[in-house]
Amino acid sequence: MKINFLNLKELNPLLLSDNGKKDILTEYLIARMFDIHMESSQTLWDRKMFDEELKREGSGFLICYSDFDAAEGSDNSLALKKITEKDIDPALKIDLKSFIAGFFIYYNVLDEMHILDVTVSKEIQSKGIGSLMLSTVIKKNSEAGIKHFFLEVRTSNIIAINLYKKFGFKIFMLRKNYYEDNGEDALCMVKES
Ligand SMILES: CC(C)(COP(=O)(O)OP(=O)(O)OC[C@H]1O[C@@H](n2cnc3c(N)ncnc32)[C@H](O)[C@@H]1OP(=O)(O)O)[C@@H](O)C(=O)NCCC(=O)NCCS
């Protein structure tokens, strides 16, 4: 399996404008991201929030994809395999048959990045995709001048907390009763580049 990344707003910069035209591929990618979000995220957005975020100036939607077709289940080795940097294939071209492995939503203001959502498709979690997405985003944006990376995470989301700690994020504040659905507290974390 080869994996690659694309930033949706680089593929379709018109998403920035209110009447931006979306082609079939862009519509498919947004719909697929939203499916993964509904399947796997603990804090749910509605489609309107996704679309609003796409239009926000400074936002980024990184999509991680591969040539593996999940529907056909054509790559059984995936269940055992840990995905690493060497699996990245810069030549891969995305199309409607591509398998969307996960996505990463953020927005940048001045030298700050605010990470809004990091989600990996359920069937391939804990195989290194989240780490690859985070390292890709941090590297690219640090080079572009981002100095502070902020996020919030549920206190019970141990896997996500482990992921962020692995990349040097530190807890700087606890927001009490932050999540409306169950009143859970949020850990506010920051990484300085
Ligand atoms: C959180 C999430 C993005 C992590 O992505 P992932 O691809 O599953 O994570 P990785 O395989 O890259 O693992 C990263 C680190 O997380 C930790 N981790 C991964 N799986 C774990 C598990 N089952 N139990 C405990 N820690 C785990 C480890 O520290 C791991 O680093 P290591 O493999 O070097 O030890 C993914 O699990 C997910 O989509 N969860 C649902 C959505 C979500 O909660 N997003 C976060 C919102 S703040």
The ligand as a Tripos MOL2 file, in Angstrom:
@<TRIPOS>MOLECULE
LIG
   48    50     1     0     0
SMALL
NO_CHARGES

@<TRIPOS>ATOM
      1 C1         -6.3400    9.7010   17.5970 C.3       1 LIG1
      2 C2         -6.0220    9.1570   16.2010 C.3       1 LIG1
      3 C3         -6.0720   10.2940   15.1690 C.3       1 LIG1
      4 C4         -4.5840    8.5730   16.2230 C.3       1 LIG1
      5 O1         -4.2360    8.1300   14.9100 O.3       1 LIG1
      6 P1         -3.6430    6.6610   14.6980 P.3       1 LIG1
      7 O2         -3.2660    6.4710   13.2980 O.co2     1 LIG1
      8 O3         -4.6250    5.7070   15.2800 O.co2     1 LIG1
      9 O4         -2.3440    6.7630   15.6500 O.3       1 LIG1
     10 P2         -0.8750    6.1560   15.4030 P.3       1 LIG1
     11 O5         -0.9800    4.7380   14.9580 O.co2     1 LIG1
     12 O6         -0.0800    7.0930   14.5830 O.co2     1 LIG1
     13 O7         -0.3220    6.1630   16.9030 O.3       1 LIG1
     14 C5          0.1810    7.3410   17.4920 C.3       1 LIG1
     15 C6          0.4450    7.1170   18.9620 C.3       1 LIG1
     16 O8         -0.8100    7.0100   19.6350 O.3       1 LIG1
     17 C7         -0.6900    6.0300   20.6450 C.3       1 LIG1
     18 N1         -1.5790    4.9200   20.3390 N.ar      1 LIG1
     19 C8         -1.9710    4.4500   19.1080 C.ar      1 LIG1
     20 N2         -2.8210    3.4200   19.2710 N.ar      1 LIG1
     21 C9         -2.9730    3.2480   20.6100 C.ar      1 LIG1
     22 C10        -3.7500    2.3550   21.4020 C.ar      1 LIG1
     23 N3         -4.5370    1.4230   20.8420 N.pl3     1 LIG1
     24 N4         -3.6840    2.5020   22.7600 N.ar      1 LIG1
     25 C11        -2.9070    3.4440   23.3480 C.ar      1 LIG1
     26 N5         -2.1400    4.3390   22.6380 N.ar      1 LIG1
     27 C12        -2.1830    4.2200   21.2980 C.ar      1 LIG1
     28 C13         0.7570    5.5810   20.6770 C.3       1 LIG1
     29 O9          1.4750    6.4240   21.5670 O.3       1 LIG1
     30 C14         1.1720    5.8240   19.2440 C.3       1 LIG1
     31 O10         2.5420    6.0370   19.0740 O.3       1 LIG1
     32 P3          3.5420    4.7390   18.8760 P.3       1 LIG1
     33 O11         2.8960    3.8440   17.8530 O.co2     1 LIG1
     34 O12         4.8170    5.3400   18.4020 O.co2     1 LIG1
     35 O13         3.5950    4.0990   20.2190 O.co2     1 LIG1
     36 C15        -7.0060    8.0050   15.7810 C.3       1 LIG1
     37 O14        -6.9630    6.9950   16.7390 O.3       1 LIG1
     38 C16        -8.4450    8.4720   15.6080 C.2       1 LIG1
     39 O15        -8.8570    8.8290   14.5000 O.2       1 LIG1
     40 N6         -9.2530    8.4710   16.6930 N.am      1 LIG1
     41 C17       -10.6630    8.9240   16.6180 C.3       1 LIG1
     42 C18       -10.7590   10.4160   16.3930 C.3       1 LIG1
     43 C19       -10.0840   11.1940   17.4910 C.2       1 LIG1
     44 O16       -10.3150   10.9450   18.6750 O.2       1 LIG1
     45 N7         -9.2600   12.1770   17.0980 N.am      1 LIG1
     46 C20        -8.5840   13.0710   18.0380 C.3       1 LIG1
     47 C21        -9.4180   14.2650   18.3340 C.3       1 LIG1
     48 S1         -8.6070   15.3530   19.4680 S.3       1 LIG1
@<TRIPOS>BOND
     1     1     2 1
     2     2     3 1
     3     2     4 1
     4     2    36 1
     5     4     5 1
     6     5     6 1
     7     6     7 2
     8     6     8 1
     9     6     9 1
    10     9    10 1
    11    10    11 2
    12    10    12 1
    13    10    13 1
    14    13    14 1
    15    14    15 1
    16    15    16 1
    17    15    30 1
    18    16    17 1
    19    17    18 1
    20    17    28 1
    21    18    19 ar
    22    18    27 ar
    23    19    20 ar
    24    20    21 ar
    25    21    22 ar
    26    21    27 ar
    27    22    23 1
    28    22    24 ar
    29    24    25 ar
    30    25    26 ar
    31    26    27 ar
    32    28    29 1
    33    28    30 1
    34    30    31 1
    35    31    32 1
    36    32    33 2
    37    32    34 1
    38    32    35 1
    39    36    37 1
    40    36    38 1
    41    38    39 2
    42    38    40 1
    43    40    41 1
    44    41    42 1
    45    42    43 1
    46    43    44 2
    47    43    45 1
    48    45    46 1
    49    46    47 1
    50    47    48 1
@<TRIPOS>SUBSTRUCTURE
     1 LIG1         1 GROUP 0 **** ****
